[in-house]
Amino acid sequence: MNMDRKIKNFKLETIHNNIDVYNRQGRLEFRSGDNALQSVINLANPHQLELKNLEHLMAVLLFIPVPERILMLGTAAGSLLHFLKHHYPRSNITAVDIDAALIEQLLRKKILPPAESGLRYVYDDAAHFISNSDQSYDLILVDIFNGSRSPAWLIEKESINNLYRLLTRRGALAYNLLINSEHDFKRFYRNLRLVFNGQTLCLPVQGFENTIAFGIHTAGPVHDMSKNIRRANSLSEKLGIDLMRVLSMIYNTNPSGHGVI
């Protein structure tokens, strides 16, 4: 999908969002009212991930087979959507966002990819959607923020259970989180490990406040670092992400031998 590189600065105002969009030499920056950077789109290569937190988030692909059904909670400016549609064109993607007005504006400006075969947009509150859905997914990506923080309901055990219920046995859940309180994060991660029977990983994003957390539905084969390295090398070439660097961070920040690694 080729975007117009001459898009000028503009504002997006809805009931849920107030966003300023700036064209910085062919990169669209989406900033909230407090000037916090929310998303970036490379107009020449929209499938190229411009933010490190999203590269870290997609490291979940190291630990699962190619996902056939993907659920995205939160669309932002569509960087992940472009990435997934480009690299996994045969996957079916459901993108859920409460802000219908924002999505419609981004679709009209051709910043988001259009709804078509393999991609559908659902305008709904994410908590309501995951509580009532009867579908199953191989990959669930959670990229929801209330202002510049993750909403409180998202990190409660009930929500973790609801998301786990929606996963196939081959699937995984990946969170992009901003949690103020260390106590709240520890409680969230303890519950995540309980729900996923210890099959979890977490890692900070250097230079960002974000923390990435993964839950893998079913335990894989015996831990094999050399296999993970080979897979990281292969996927790095396919996806255009330095997954070796992210894998190194995963090993440095997670205990080996009693979890995913």
N, C-alpha and C positions, 0 to 999 in steps of 0.2 A: 504493500500500500504506500503510494507516494503522496506526501503531504505538501501543501503550499509553504515553501520556505519563507515567503514574504509575509506570513501572518504577523499582524501588528499587535502591540500590547492591548489587552482587553481585561474586563472585569466579569466575573461570574457571581451573580447574586441570587440566592434562593432562600427558602425558609431555613434550610439546614446549613448552608455554606455561604461564605463571603470570601471569594478568592480573587487575587490579582494574578494575572498571567503575563509574563514578560518573555519576549523573544530575545535571547542572549546568543547572538551569532548562530542561529539555526537550532538552538536548544530552547524549548518552551519550559519555563520554570513556573510552577504553580505554588503560590505562597498564600498562606492564611492571613487573617487580619493582623496577627502579631508578627508577621513577616517570617513565620516558620516555613521552611521548605517542605512541601507536601509531595510533590512529584515532578519528574522531569521527562520530557519527550524529545528525542532526537528526531527532528523533522526529516532529515535525509534517510535515517535508518531507525524507524520507530520501534523495531523489534530489538534494538540494542539497549540493554539495561544500563542506565546512566547513574544509578544510585547503588552504593555498595550494600545497603541493607537488603535490596531486592536480589542481588547476586547471592548473598548469604542465604536468603529465603529459598532460592531455587536449588541450593545444595541438597535439599531433601530428595532430589531426583537421583542422588547417588545410592539411595537405600531402597528403592522400589523399582519394579519393572515399568516399562513405558505406560503411562496412565491413559486409559481409554475414556474415562469420564472424570471431569474436573469440575469442582465447585469453587468459585471465588466469592468470598464475602468481602465486599468493598471493591470498587473499580478504580478509584482515584482518577488519574488522567488516562489510564489504559495501557501503561507501559507493560505490565505483566500480560495483559490480553494480547497485545501485539507480539510479544515474545513467544507466548504459548502457541498462538495461531501460526506463527512462522515456523517454529521448530517441531510442532506436533499437529500438523494440519488434519490428521485423521481423528484427533481427540474431539470429544463433545464437551463443550464448556458451558456452564451455567454461571452467569455473573449476577450477583444479588447486590442491590444498593437501594437504600431508602430514598435517595434524592433523585426522583424521576426527572425533575426540572433540570438538574445539573447534567444528567446523562443525555437528555434530549438536546440540550444546548451543545454538548460536545459531539454528539452524533451529527447535528446540523453543520457544525464547523469541520466535520470529517476528521476530528482528532481521535475519536474512538472508532474502532472497526465496526462496520454495520452488522446488525443482526442478520444472520444467514445460516445456511446449513452448517451445523457444528458449533454455532454460538447463539445463545439466547440470553436476553436481559430480563431479569425479574425485579420489579419494583416492590420491595418489601423490607420491613425491618428484619435484620439478620437474626435476632433472637427469636422472632416469630417464625421465620422460615425454618430454622434448624429444629425448632420444637415440633413442627407440623409436617415436615417433609417425610415422604416414604420412599425416596430414591436412595440409591447407594452410589458412592464415588470412590475412585482409586486415589484421588488426591484432593485434599481440601486446603485452600490457602486463605488465611485469615489476615486481612490487612485493613482493619477497621479502627477509626479513631474518633473520639469525642473531643473536638478541638485538637489539641496536640497531645492527647493521652489516650490510652486504650480504655474503653468503657468498663465500668466496674462489673457489669453482668458477665462480660466476656471471660473473665478469669475465675468465675465461680465454678465449683465442681459440677453443678447441674448442666452448665453449658458444655463443659468438657465431655460429660457423659453423652449429651445429645450429639455432639460432633463425632464421638467415637462410634455411636450407633449408626451413623450415616456412612461409615467407611466399609469398603470391601475388605476381605481378609488380606489382600495384597496391597492395601492402601496405606496412606500416611497423611498426617495432619501437620501443617506448618504455620506457625504464628509469627507475625511481625509485631512486636510489642513495644509499648512505651509505658512503663509502670513506675510511678514516682517512688513508692515505698519499697524498701528492701524486704520488709516484713511481708507485704502483699505479694511480692514476687516469689518469696520462699514458700508461702502458703499455696500459691498457684502451682508452682513446680512440684511440690509434694503431692498435690492432688492429681496433676498430670501423670506422675509416675505411678500413682495408685491405679488410675483408670487404665493406663497402658502397660501395666505389669512390668514396669521398669524399662520398657523399650522407648527411651526418650533421649534427647540430646538438647543442649542449649549452648549458645555462644553469643558474646557481645559483638557489636559492630564497631570496629575502631574508628574513632572520629565522630560517631553518632551516639545518641542516647539509646538507640534501639537495642533490644535483645531478641534473638531469634530462638524459637523453641520448636522441636519436632517431637511428634508421637508416632511411632511405627506400630501398626495394628498387630502384626504377627511376627514373632521372633524369626530371624533369618537363620542361615547356616552358621556353622562355627565361625567365630570372629577371625578374619583373615585380613591383616593390614595390607599385604601385597595385592590382594584382590581389589581392595578399596582404592589403592593407588592406581592400579591399571584402569579401573572404571573412571576415576577422576581424570586421568589423562585422556581417555577416550571421549568423555562427555565435555571436557574443556574445549576440545577441538570442534565438536559438533555445535556447542551452544555459544561459543565465543566468550566464555567466562573462565577465569583462572581458578578452577575448582581445586587444584592442588593446594593453593594457598588457603582456601577455606577449609579443606580437609585437615590441613596441618593445625589450624586453629581449633577445629573440633577435637582432635586428639590432645591438644594442649589444655583444653578447658573442660574435658569430660573424662571421668575415670574409665579405664579400659577393663574389659573382662567381665563386667556385670551389667551390660546394657546392650546398646546397638553396636558398639565398637569393641 
